[in-house]
Every structure is written in C-alpha cells, then in structure tokens.
Amino acid sequence: MRLLIATKNAGKKAELEHILEGLDYSLLMPPDLGIDLDVEETGSSYRENALLKAEAFCEASGLLTLADDSGLEVDALDGAPGIYSARYGGPGLDDKGRYRLLLRELEGVPQAELTARFRCVIALVWPDGRQETVEGVCEGRILNAPRGDHGFGYDPVFYVLDQGRSMAELPAEVKNATSHRARAMAQARAMLSQVSTDVEAKAE
C-alpha cells in the first residue's frame, strides 16, 4: 500500500520510515508524485493545521495521506513559539537561526523556569473522506546552549527529561521511540496496521 507523507522534510520522512518499519506501506513524498503544493497553515491549532495539509495532499494524490503539525511550547514564553515554531522569527531564519533567537529571548530566565514540551498532532486522511488524528507530547526544558549533532529544528536546545540528554544527542533508535512525533506515530502505526490487516482480509 502507498502512503503519502505530506512533507518535503527528508529528515521527517526518515524518522517516519524508521517508526513504520515492518508495516506493508511504501512511503512517498509529494515530489515523488510531481505534486508541488504550498498549503497555508491558517489553523489555530496543531490539529487544524495537520488536517489542512493532509486533506490538500490527499485530494491532489488520491492516496492515503499522513501529515503532522508540531511545535515547541516554552512555558516562560506563554507557550510560544507553539504552532508558529517552524516560522519563528520570520522566513529568513534556518533551524539554527530559530533556536538561537529562542535562546536570546530566554536570556536571564532562571533554569527552573525553562520548562517546555514538544507537541505533535498527526492527521491521517483517506480518499473516501475518513479522518483520524492522534497526539504525542514529550516533556523537557530548554538548555542554555545547543548540544548534539542529530535531529533537526529545536532538537539541540531541548533537554529530554526522561533521557537526561538533548534531543539532538539521542541516537535515532532512542529518539524514534521517545519523541513527541514517535509517541503520536505509535498510535498512527496501530491504525495503519489495522487498515493493512483489513485490506489483506478483504483480499482473501
């Protein structure tokens, strides 16, 4: 079965391939199908934005589509950057520029108040109109300086409480078992596994 991942982020696709390993799905990205959509994230929540992307790419491809929206919520910034995490600081910044801006915004904040979490909502949309969403959360705190060479986004400055390391210091197999996206994907994997099983049963 083919599953379209509504992203151009190769790092995100690699994570999902690892998490979905063993399921009978062929993962595709929009460029694989010649699809070039720029879906405006106008939703007021992760769920709304994930569904906007999944619906648009499902309609364009005719395939079961998975999309996610995730963000970093920093308590000292009243939950910011939140749903704007990927756009934090404007379009001129890359990943490093965004987390450096975050660290500047948090200068002088006591260590005990640097609590934060990564949140991810995954949407699955089927060509017949069925929709499902699941959510995963990973608790942590913001570091004073980046640590680690793995991952992407804010991973180098996010300390994972139950791992004792930054997200960027975690080996792929550990991150893909404990991250916010992994926790949401564990639920999505169960749904996809059931769909695959149902399809096989009907084929018999």
N, C-alpha and C positions, 0 to 999 in steps of 0.2 A: 504494500500500500504506500501511496505517496503522501507526504505531509509537508506542507509549505510552511517554512519559518519566516514570518513577516519581519525580517530584519536584513540589513546589509552589513551587520557587525559580525565579522568572521569569528571573533573571539566568543561571542554569544552562541553562535552556531556550534562551535567546537564543544562548549560546555554541554549543550543540549544533546549532541551526539553521544557524549560520554554517559550522560544520565539515562538516555533512552536505549543504550546498548542492550542488545538481546531481543528487542521488540522487532516485529516484522514490518518496519517502516523504512522507506527511503526518504531522507531529509533533503529538501530542496530550498534554495533561496530565490528570491524574486529574479535576480539576473539570470539564473538557470533557465527561466521560462521567458526571458525577454520582457519582463514586467518592470516598469520604472514608475513607481507611484511615490508621491510625497504626501503622505496623509497628515493633515494638520491636526495636532493634538489639542483639540479645543475642549476636551472634557475637564470636569472639575475634580476628578478622582482618578486613581490608577485604573480602576475597573472600567470607567468610561473610555479612557484613552486606549486601553488594551482592546476593548471591543471595537472601537473605531477602526483600529489598524487591522484586526482580524477580519472584520466584515468587508472592508475595502479590498483586501488581498484575496479573500475567498471569492468575492464576486468577480474579480479580474481573472482568477485562475481556474475557478470551478473545482478547486481542491479543498480538502480539509485543511484548515489553516490555524496555526498557533501564533499568537502574538503576546507580548508581555509589556507591561509598563512597570518600571521600578524606580526607586529613588532612595535617597539618604535623608533621614529625618533627624535633625540635631535639636535636642531639647533646648539648649541655650539660645537657639535661633528661632524658637517657637515652631519647630517642625520643618523649617526651611533646610535645604532647598526643596525637599519634597518632590512633587510631580514635575518641578522645573529643574531637577538635578542635571539632566543632560544639556540644559540650556542655560545653566547658571553662569552669570557673568556676561552673557551675550554670545553671538555666533563666532566671535573672533578667538575664543579660547579653546584649547585642546584639553585632554584629560588632565595633564599636568597643570595647566593654567587654572583649571577649575578648582583642583584641590589646593593649590597654592592660595587662591583667592579665599577659599574656605578657612584656611589656617590664619590668614590675615584678619578675617572677620572675627575669629575666636581668640585673638591675642589678648592676654590678660584674664581670660576666663579660668577660674580655678579648675584643677584637674577633676575634682569630684563632680563638677557640673558639665563635663564634656560627654555626658551620656548621649547615645544615639542608636539608631537602628536602620538597617536596610529593610525595605519592604518591597515585595514583588507580587503583582497580580498577573496571572496567566489566563488568557482567554482562548478557548477553542471554539471555532465556528465551522459548522458543516454546511455543504452546499444546499442541503434541504432546509436550512434555517435554524437548526438546533444550535444552541449556545450554552456554554458552561464556563464558569470562572472559578479559580481557586487562588488562595493567598498564602504566602510564606513570609516569615519575619525572622531576622537574625539580629540579636541584641549585641551592643558593643559600646565603644566610646571612641572619641576622636583623639588621635595621637598628636603630639606637638611637632613631629617631623615624619616624613614618609619612611616606611620600612618595607623591604621586599621587592622582588622583581617580577612576580607573577600577576596574573589577572589584568584588570583594566579599570577605568573610571576612578572611583574614590578608594579602591582597594588598598593602596599603600598607606592611607591615613586612617583606616578603620581597624580598630583592635577588636578581635572577636573574643568575647568574654569567656566562652566555654572552650576555647582553644589556646588562649594565652599567647597568641601571635596576631600580627596584622593579617588581613585577608590576603594581601599580596605575598605573604610568607608561607601560605598554605600550599602544599602540593595539590595538583589538580584533583587527585582522588579524594583528598580531605575536603577541599572546597566544594566539590560536586556532591558531597554528602551532607554538608552543614550550612551552606549559604542560603540566603533568602530565596534565591531562584531554585536551588536544589529542593528546598522544602515545599515550594509551590509545585515544582515539577514532579515530585514524588506522588502528589495527588493527581496531577495530569497524566502521569505514566499509568496509574491504575485505571483511569478512564480509557486511555488509548489501548491498553492491554485488553480491556473488556471488549472494546469495539473490534479489535483484531480477532478475538476469540469468537465473537458473534458472527463476523463475516465468514470465518472458517467453518462454523457450524452450518450456516446457510448454504455454503458451497457444497457441503457434504449431502 
